[in-house]
């Protein structure tokens, strides 16, 4: 009489494949290596205990791997000794169940096919579980916005895909990655010194960074009114003007305010004059000409405020699919939100945001430029040049970013510290103001792929325009 069989389980599963695989492994332990080799060859995830639908089968396979890892044989005797106290093992007949698996075991050469079926069923269970969860939430979680729920569902599916791809990655021969590096080196050499990454439109900054590179997360930080949004807008527009498709999440300003900044930059008419209606006929003509020129650029703006990182990622993927995406700008990351465990603080939420932005940069193979606020600690120092410790919720930002840059304008602080006119120090203040006029410093505080340092840029406050200093 055959031992009892496991009960039917919810969700997609293949108990026959699980039993056949376990039987083959117990009959010939080398079947485990056959399964691993076949998975590596096909660039699929290796089989793990978590892929089994039946909990006892998962425990059995985990124990088999543990025995083999210690150089011991895995057979009904050694495995049975490790399962002796498991209630499910006893319910299924104990040793009789293991010997029955061996009696019906297929040839070890077939084990990789059964392993593939087990992995496939596991992936289908993940998809089924996610579909059931969100189907239920669609009916019951009525307080959550439907678009937000859609973003969460897409994020959950993306997490499954990412985990599957990561598990399939495995080791790569160094020769393969070396060939990839040589392709990049040859391509860079073929440019004869020309820029490798996406241009920022600023020669000195391009020389420092080598341009904006795919998969990089760049953080541009500064205190309010230092010009970080202006610099990001300049970079975004100039990249779009050169043909790059740019996505701009403007969480702080409306789309019209962002467009006004670009109009001032391109037309050369101060934004303050445009907003107050002080423009003359000549200036209006220049503005109209600039608008006609800007209209054709592939710059896409999303002014959604307090957007979640899941929704932001979903919109970026959609833009990539529909119109292409070469650069993504987020202004600014502290205005994003992220779903974290109940009771976790703002630091954990910012960590989830920066991790999500870095993952998005890698997934879409684009540079992501994220703006960040600095803490007020800058204001309490005599030298107000920022550094990495000034990043608000700094740990995750500094860790996840490939490049961290700071915008600093000494003239901004000097203008607010004018001594009394006629005082002895007023002449010195005037000299410092003249030296700082139109000067902005970009401090590269972290550069994962190159040197750090400080460079000078010219800043026209009326036009919110950055340019090369020289």
Buried (B, 14 or more C-beta within 10 A) or exposed (E): EEBEBBEEEEBBBBBEBBBBBBBBBBBBBEBBEBBBEBBBEEEBBBBBBEBBBBEBBBBBBBBBBBBBEEEEEBBBEBBBEBBEEBEBBEBBBBBBBBBBBBEBBBEBEBBBBBBBBBBBBBBBBBBBBBEEEBEEBBEEBEEEEEEBBBBBBBBBBBEBEEEBEEBBEEEEEEEEEEEEEEEEEEEBEEEEEEBBBBBBBBBBBBEBBBBBBBBBBBBBBBBEEBBBBBBBBBBBBBBBBEEBBBBBBBBBBEEEBBBBBBBBBBBBBBBEBBEEEEBEEEBEEBBEEBBEEBEEBBBBBBBEEEBBBBBBBBBBBEBBEEEEBBBBBBBBBBBBBBBBEEEEEEBBBBBBBBBBBBBBBBBBEBBBBBBBBBBEEBEEEEEBBBBBEBBBBBEBBBEBBBBBBBBBBBBBBBEEEEEEEEEEEEEEBBEBBEEBEEBBBBBBBBBEEEEBEEBEBBBBBEBBBBBBBE
